[in-house]
Each structure stands twice: as C-alpha cells, then as structure tokens.
Amino acid sequence: MGIVEQKNEKENRLLDTAFKLFTEKGIKSTSIQEIVDNAKVAKGTFYLYFKDKYEIRDILITKKSEKLFAEALTSMRKNYLTDFSDQIIFIINYVIDELTKNPLLLKFISKNLSWGVYNETIVKLYDKPEKKEDGLYALFLKGVEENHIKLENPKVTLFMIIELVSSTCFDSILYKNPLPIEEYKPFLYNAIRGFLK
C-alpha cells in the first residue's frame, strides 16, 4: 500500500469511527481521544486531517447528505423519468425514504441536508470536481433551462426546496409533526411543484 493509500485509509477510518461514535453517543459526548483510540491511529494523525471534532462532523454531514443525493440521482436515472418535476420529486422522495429507514442518519444530518449540495467549503476541500457536473445542482439547472422555467435565481430555488424538505421532514419523520411522513408527502410535493412552474 502506497503512502497516498495509507493516508486515505487512515482518514476514512477516522471518518467511519467518528460517524459510529457520533450516532451512538452524540457529538458532545464523543471525545477526539475516543475517535483516535477506536480508529487505531495516533492523536496527531487526527489533526493532520481535521481541526476538531466539529469539523469532522461537518465533513460527515456533507458526505452523508451528498451520498444520499448521488444515490437518488442514480436511482432516478434507472427509472427514465422525463418530466422535470417528476425527476425532482423522485429524488426528494428517495432521500426521504432513506432517512425514514435510517433514523440515526436522519438525526445526525439533522436539518442540514442542503450541505450535500451547498457546503462550499467542504466541497472545495473534499470533493472531486468531476462529480459536480453530474450532480443534483447540474440536473436542476439543466431542467430549469430545458423546461423554460422562469426562476430569478435557480440556485436559491433549489436551496429553498432542499431546506424545506430537510426541516419539515425531520419533524414529520421523527415526531409525526404536522403529519406522519406518508401523509405529509403530498403537501410537500405540491409545494415543490409550485416552485417549478
């Protein structure tokens, strides 16, 4: 194993271990020492990659939410949907269903789902540029243009959609507030379609 592979392996071990501890114990109750002990790396190694446990949390939230959107896009493409609104609803529905199946992930991401698309700092540091051309933001811009949807600022509109989903679905999934998620979805999807007229 080369030096680059060893560094990536250590970083991934730290990320995986931190996620496991954060979801089991909470961020406040997890120390950096616990993360490095469980990842079997020296404490100094942690600081080669991360400033503190809150930075590793932010990276994890970004990576986990970005992964959800990437999986949703892959699934959507297999279904050959041609209507732009249907594509966006499919992606949102996929993400909601995955978060419903995994309440630990939902609680961890909390109401920060948009970080997977908009956390510019993390994206610059940790993302591979080629992925952006094939992501949700690119699909959204292309759909807006091809469907001649008059949006003053497509980036802001997509952000608002993701934030609406993130904040309202968190409460709907965990607390059934204002409704259980399956009853809530039609209201949410009507609102999203309203954004895309």
C-alpha positions, 0 to 999 in steps of 0.5 A: 500500500502506497503512502497516498493509500495509507493516508486515505485509509487512515482518514476514512477510518477516522471518518467511519469511527467518528460517524459510529461514535457520533450516532451512538453517543452524540457529538458532545459526548464523543471525545477526539481521544475516543475517535483516535483510540477506536480508529487505531491511529495516533492523536496527531494523525487526527489533526493532520486531517481535521481541526476538531471534532466539529469539523469532522462532523461537518465533513460527515454531514456533507458526505452523508447528505451528498451520498444520499443525493448521488444515490437518488440521482442514480436511482432516478436515472434507472427509472427514465423519468422525463418530466422535470418535476417528476425527476425532482420529486423522485429524488426528494422522495428517495432521500426521504425514504432513506432517512425514514429507514435510517433514523440515526442518519436522519438525526445526525444530518439533522436539518442540514441536508442542503450541505450535500449540495451547498457546503462550499467549503467542504466541497472545495476541500473534499470533493472531486470536481468531476462529480459536480457536473453530474450532480443534483445542482447540474440536473436542476439547472439543466431542467430549469433551462430545458423546461423554460422555467422562469426562476430569478435565481435557480440556485436559491430555488433549489436551496429553498426546496432542499431546506424545506424538505430537510426541516419539515421532514425531520419533524414529520419523520421523527415526531409525526409533526404536522403529519406522519411522513406518508401523509405529509408527502403530498403537501410537500410535493405540491409545494415543490411543484409550485416552485417549478412552474 
